[in-house]
Amino acid sequence: MHKINRINLEGHEMPTHWYNILADMPNKPLPPLHPLTLQPVGPEDLAPLFPMELIKQEVSSERWIEIPEEVYDIYRIWRPTPLYRAYNLEKQLDTPAKIYYKYEGVSPAGSHKPNTAVAQAYYNWKEGIKRITTETGAGQWGSALSFATQLFGIQLQVFMVKISYMQKPYRKFMMNTWGADVIPSPSELTESGRKILEADPNSPGSLGIAISEAVEMAMKDPNTHYSLGSVLNHVLLHQTIIGLEALKQLEKTGDYPDVVIGCFGGGSNFGGIAFPFLHLNFMENKHTRIVAVEPASCPKLTRGAFQYDFGDVAGFTPLIPMYTLGHEFTPAAIHAGGLRYHGAGAIVSQLLKDKLIEAKAVGQLETFEAGSLFARVEGIIPAPESNHAIAVAIQEAKKAKEEGRSKTILFNLSGHGFFDLGAYDQYFSGKLEDYSISDQEIAKTVGKLKKIIQD
Ligand SMILES: *Cc1c(COP(=O)(O)O)cnc(C)c1O
């Protein structure tokens, strides 16, 4: 018989505050800059797009920020999420390591993303906002925000990359079910969309174009705001509920992690699981290793430059200090769509620069090998993004075996893979490949960045 061990928390044991790591970082991130003036952006620059409460959180140095009651009540639908010990995986790997994982796939949208979507919808609702625009690639973020805005009676307009809109309709159906208006991007609704369509009526779209359209719509209407699902400080703040719960759950086991692992797109689920443990590294002199895992085909943390860059491909956003491959970098079409982002959030970038966290890159085939092994022994089918964290958890468990010593591993399982079964099918039929990328390719897009940070 396989052993299943779920370490549970009652709802009332859920953390009541998010953890703001800005309060404790030895070096704060450099400020975001206005792309024309190169001056730090102020709240007034961001006010057309975001509610003031989120703008304040973006720069707050308060260590603990209270979770509003309305948000807490909605979190209760699926939180606390389970923490499991992966006994079967340990047995399969014949490792002395203990492997724990936090499972965020139990949320209504199937990933960690609703943790911030609900908070963002709430602060917009409180400010009287009637409509929010956003962009989505394969639909993870769009579906999380559709769920959240619906609960607050806010209308959501999602610009979905056209090729995904056509090829991956199921997340679109989810968004429609939650009442969102989903528009294939590029569209005729915006100037940026029309300009693209004029040049290429058959444009498949891109995340960069979709961002431009969503931002343009929000800028045009004072009752409309814009919302982003990763990268920004306030997004990572909301995700710390993951690590805070994991800490409480682990207390019940008597174990404490030697290494904490998260997959890395813009940094939100990684920051969410990791920051509460970094807090204890800072305050209690613990020495937990913190590892971010990115795809080898989109290696901004392991091979990118630390430089100011745009958050989007079109160059509309403020300049953010980050590890980046350059905003014009186009990653290969791997299936972990949520990890195909050229840059990283400012906080995680500073932490990496200060060597307070580590980064690793893993090839696509290794991630699917890890994910399918995991599904077979632990039962949960992970999202391709989450497979990156699993791959490195397995590497760490194997290392423990080689070294013949025990260690405790914790990783975040950021979402389920029910809408990604086509990718698993391709893996099983031998059609998936690893993509390698040359230093010259990286230098091409990194070389175009203005050298604002001198090294
Ligand atoms: C979006 C997404 C990611 C990557 O985004 P982060 O902001 O880096 O967390 C990872 N896993 C899943 C399941 C996602 O939907």
The ligand as a MOL file (V3000), in Angstrom:
LIG
                    3D

  0  0  0     0  0            999 V3000
M  V30 BEGIN CTAB
M  V30 COUNTS 15 15 0 0 0
M  V30 BEGIN ATOM
M  V30 1 C 1.7660 31.4570 -14.6220 0
M  V30 2 C 2.2650 30.2060 -14.0510 0
M  V30 3 C 3.6160 30.0460 -13.6370 0
M  V30 4 C 4.6780 31.1060 -13.8240 0
M  V30 5 O 4.4350 32.3440 -13.2710 0
M  V30 6 P 5.1920 32.8960 -11.9750 0
M  V30 7 O 4.7170 34.2860 -11.8430 0
M  V30 8 O 6.6670 32.8040 -12.2170 0
M  V30 9 O 4.7830 32.0480 -10.8420 0
M  V30 10 C 3.9880 28.8520 -13.0470 0
M  V30 11 N 3.1100 27.8360 -12.8900 0
M  V30 12 C 1.8150 27.9470 -13.2790 0
M  V30 13 C 0.9100 26.7790 -13.0700 0
M  V30 14 C 1.3520 29.1280 -13.8660 0
M  V30 15 O 0.0750 29.2270 -14.2490 0
M  V30 END ATOM
M  V30 BEGIN BOND
M  V30 1 1 1 2
M  V30 2 1 2 3
M  V30 3 2 2 14
M  V30 4 1 3 4
M  V30 5 2 3 10
M  V30 6 1 4 5
M  V30 7 1 5 6
M  V30 8 2 6 7
M  V30 9 1 6 8
M  V30 10 1 6 9
M  V30 11 1 10 11
M  V30 12 2 11 12
M  V30 13 1 12 13
M  V30 14 1 12 14
M  V30 15 1 14 15
M  V30 END BOND
M  V30 END CTAB
M  END
